[in-house]
Amino acid sequence: MKENKPNILLYGLIIGGLVGAGLAVFFSSRFIRKNRKKKKVRKHKFYEGIDDIFESKPGDTEDGDKSIDKETEEGIIEELFSRTN
């Protein structure tokens, strides 16, 4: 009986290690997938917001002074894209 006990412990350690590694790979890939999806959604919302700012027609606003001239638009775009994450 004593001869079989070390073998059972060794097999248990090997199988436990494989199961643990499999779970680590599964959960890490799931975590990476979720983060990529969140990043894609944030990026989409960012560009959608920029489109909303600059694609507005001058007739959409009640006051004509609220429209953005070309120089201000280029300054805003430069400021947005020069920032680091």
Backbone as JSON, one array per atom type, in Angstrom:
{
  "sequence": "MKENKPNILLYGLIIGGLVGAGLAVFFSSRFIRKNRKKKKVRKHKFYEGIDDIFESKPGDTEDGDKSIDKETEEGIIEELFSRTN",
  "N": [[0.82, -1.19, 0.0], [2.0, 1.19, 0.71], [3.71, 1.66, -1.38], [2.14, 2.42, -3.54], [1.05, 4.84, -2.75], [2.84, 7.17, -3.07], [2.81, 7.27, -5.88], [0.14, 7.84, -6.45], [-0.08, 10.38, -5.33], [1.7, 11.77, -6.97], [0.43, 11.51, -9.48], [-1.9, 12.89, -8.88], [-0.88, 15.49, -8.43], [0.1, 16.07, -11.0], [-2.23, 15.93, -12.61], [-3.79, 17.86, -11.31], [-2.21, 20.12, -11.81], [-2.43, 20.3, -14.6], [-5.19, 20.75, -14.89], [-5.41, 23.16, -13.49], [-3.77, 24.81, -15.1], [-5.26, 24.75, -17.44], [-7.63, 26.03, -16.62], [-6.57, 28.54, -16.03], [-5.75, 29.43, -18.57], [-8.23, 29.47, -19.88], [-9.74, 31.41, -18.38], [-8.08, 33.65, -18.63], [-8.08, 34.11, -21.4], [-10.75, 34.72, -21.73], [-10.93, 37.07, -20.21], [-9.21, 38.74, -21.7], [-10.62, 38.86, -24.11], [-12.97, 40.22, -23.28], [-11.87, 42.7, -22.52], [-10.86, 43.63, -24.97], [-13.24, 43.93, -26.37], [-14.52, 45.94, -24.85], [-12.7, 48.01, -25.27], [-12.99, 48.39, -28.01], [-15.64, 49.28, -28.13], [-15.45, 51.68, -26.64], [-13.72, 53.11, -28.33], [-15.31, 53.3, -30.61], [-17.45, 54.85, -29.62], [-16.03, 57.18, -29.09], [-15.2, 58.08, -31.68], [-17.72, 58.35, -32.79], [-18.74, 60.42, -31.26], [-17.05, 62.49, -32.1], [-17.86, 62.68, -34.76], [-20.47, 63.56, -34.37], [-20.0, 66.12, -33.38], [-18.72, 67.52, -35.5], [-20.23, 67.12, -37.81], [-22.54, 68.5, -37.73], [-25.03, 70.56, -39.12], [-25.06, 73.99, -40.16], [-27.64, 75.06, -40.06], [-28.93, 73.63, -38.14], [-28.64, 74.64, -35.58], [-30.03, 77.18, -33.49], [-28.84, 79.63, -33.19], [-26.54, 81.28, -35.18], [-23.95, 81.87, -34.41], [-22.89, 79.83, -32.97], [-21.67, 77.96, -34.54], [-18.78, 76.14, -35.58], [-15.69, 77.33, -36.66], [-13.26, 76.6, -39.26], [-10.58, 76.69, -38.34], [-10.81, 76.44, -35.54], [-11.96, 73.92, -35.45], [-9.88, 72.3, -36.47], [-8.01, 72.72, -34.44], [-9.28, 71.53, -32.24], [-9.43, 68.85, -33.1], [-6.69, 68.28, -33.33], [-5.92, 68.52, -30.64], [-7.44, 66.45, -29.45], [-6.36, 64.13, -30.64], [-3.71, 64.27, -29.91], [-3.46, 63.57, -27.31], [-2.43, 61.16, -24.86], [-3.2, 57.8, -23.87]],
  "CA": [[0.0, 0.0, 0.0], [2.86, 2.37, 0.79], [4.35, 1.87, -2.68], [1.17, 3.07, -4.43], [0.7, 6.17, -2.27], [3.57, 8.23, -3.77], [2.37, 7.36, -7.27], [-1.16, 8.52, -6.47], [0.18, 11.8, -5.09], [2.32, 12.31, -8.17], [-0.62, 11.64, -10.49], [-2.79, 13.97, -8.44], [-0.21, 16.76, -8.69], [0.17, 16.3, -12.45], [-3.59, 16.21, -13.09], [-4.16, 19.16, -10.74], [-1.48, 21.15, -12.55], [-3.04, 20.44, -15.94], [-6.51, 21.39, -14.73], [-5.16, 24.56, -13.11], [-3.28, 25.53, -16.28], [-6.4, 24.89, -18.36], [-8.51, 27.08, -16.1], [-5.88, 29.83, -16.18], [-5.83, 29.8, -19.99], [-9.63, 29.77, -20.18], [-10.17, 32.68, -17.79], [-7.3, 34.76, -19.17], [-8.58, 34.41, -22.74], [-12.05, 35.37, -21.54], [-10.62, 38.42, -19.75], [-8.65, 39.48, -22.83], [-11.72, 39.1, -25.05], [-13.84, 41.27, -22.74], [-11.17, 43.98, -22.58], [-10.82, 44.07, -26.36], [-14.58, 44.37, -26.73], [-14.74, 47.22, -24.2], [-11.86, 49.0, -25.93], [-13.59, 48.67, -29.31], [-16.84, 50.09, -27.88], [-15.01, 53.03, -26.26], [-13.18, 53.76, -29.52], [-16.46, 53.6, -31.47], [-18.15, 55.99, -29.02], [-15.18, 58.36, -29.25], [-15.31, 58.58, -33.05], [-19.11, 58.76, -32.99], [-18.85, 61.74, -30.65], [-16.39, 63.45, -32.98], [-18.74, 62.86, -35.91], [-21.61, 64.39, -33.95], [-19.54, 67.49, -33.21], [-18.32, 68.2, -36.73], [-21.16, 66.93, -38.92], [-23.77, 69.27, -37.54], [-25.24, 71.56, -40.16], [-25.26, 75.32, -39.57], [-29.07, 75.31, -39.9], [-29.43, 72.84, -37.01], [-28.64, 75.45, -34.37], [-30.86, 78.39, -33.58], [-27.94, 80.78, -33.27], [-25.49, 81.04, -36.15], [-22.65, 82.1, -33.81], [-22.43, 78.62, -32.31], [-20.99, 77.07, -35.48], [-17.33, 76.07, -35.38], [-14.95, 77.64, -37.87], [-12.31, 75.56, -39.66], [-9.39, 76.76, -37.49], [-11.17, 75.87, -34.24], [-12.17, 72.49, -35.67], [-8.55, 71.67, -36.58], [-7.4, 72.77, -33.11], [-9.93, 70.51, -31.4], [-8.98, 67.53, -33.59], [-5.27, 68.12, -32.94], [-5.87, 68.32, -29.17], [-7.98, 65.13, -29.15], [-5.48, 63.05, -31.07], [-2.38, 64.39, -29.34], [-3.5, 63.03, -25.95], [-2.07, 59.76, -24.7], [-4.16, 57.08, -23.03]],
  "C": [[0.87, 1.26, 0.0], [3.52, 2.67, -0.56], [3.42, 2.62, -3.64], [0.87, 4.51, -4.01], [1.5, 7.28, -2.94], [3.15, 8.38, -5.24], [1.04, 8.1, -7.38], [-0.97, 10.01, -6.23], [0.79, 12.46, -6.32], [1.29, 12.5, -9.28], [-1.58, 12.77, -10.14], [-2.19, 15.34, -8.7], [-0.17, 17.08, -10.19], [-1.21, 16.67, -12.99], [-4.07, 17.57, -12.56], [-3.48, 20.31, -11.45], [-2.07, 21.39, -13.92], [-4.4, 21.13, -15.87], [-6.34, 22.86, -14.38], [-4.68, 25.38, -14.29], [-4.41, 25.75, -17.28], [-7.35, 25.98, -17.91], [-7.88, 28.45, -16.25], [-5.96, 30.31, -17.62], [-7.26, 30.21, -20.35], [-10.03, 31.15, -19.66], [-9.36, 33.86, -18.32], [-7.76, 35.11, -20.58], [-9.93, 35.12, -22.67], [-11.86, 36.83, -21.12], [-10.1, 39.29, -20.89], [-9.75, 39.81, -23.84], [-12.64, 40.22, -24.58], [-13.17, 42.63, -22.82], [-11.09, 44.51, -24.01], [-12.17, 44.6, -26.81], [-14.88, 45.74, -26.12], [-13.95, 48.32, -24.89], [-12.46, 49.39, -27.28], [-14.82, 49.55, -29.15], [-16.46, 51.52, -27.51], [-14.49, 53.79, -27.48], [-14.32, 54.17, -30.46], [-17.22, 54.81, -30.94], [-17.36, 57.27, -29.19], [-15.34, 58.94, -30.65], [-16.74, 59.01, -33.37], [-19.34, 60.15, -32.41], [-18.2, 62.82, -31.5], [-17.25, 63.73, -34.2], [-19.92, 63.75, -35.56], [-21.22, 65.85, -33.82], [-19.39, 68.19, -34.55], [-19.27, 68.01, -37.9], [-22.47, 67.68, -38.74], [-23.84, 70.36, -38.61], [-25.46, 72.91, -39.51], [-26.73, 75.64, -39.32], [-29.67, 74.57, -38.71], [-29.53, 73.67, -35.74], [-29.49, 76.69, -34.58], [-30.0, 79.63, -33.78], [-26.8, 80.44, -34.21], [-24.1, 81.22, -35.57], [-22.08, 80.85, -33.15], [-21.7, 77.67, -33.24], [-19.48, 77.19, -35.29], [-16.64, 76.39, -36.7], [-13.88, 76.58, -38.09], [-11.08, 75.54, -38.74], [-9.65, 76.14, -36.12], [-11.35, 74.36, -34.36], [-10.83, 71.75, -35.74], [-7.84, 71.67, -35.23], [-7.97, 71.72, -32.18], [-9.46, 69.11, -31.81], [-7.54, 67.27, -33.18], [-5.16, 67.85, -31.44], [-6.37, 66.92, -28.79], [-7.01, 64.02, -29.49], [-4.06, 63.17, -30.53], [-2.32, 63.82, -27.92], [-3.08, 61.57, -25.96], [-3.07, 59.1, -23.76], [-3.65, 56.92, -21.67]]
}
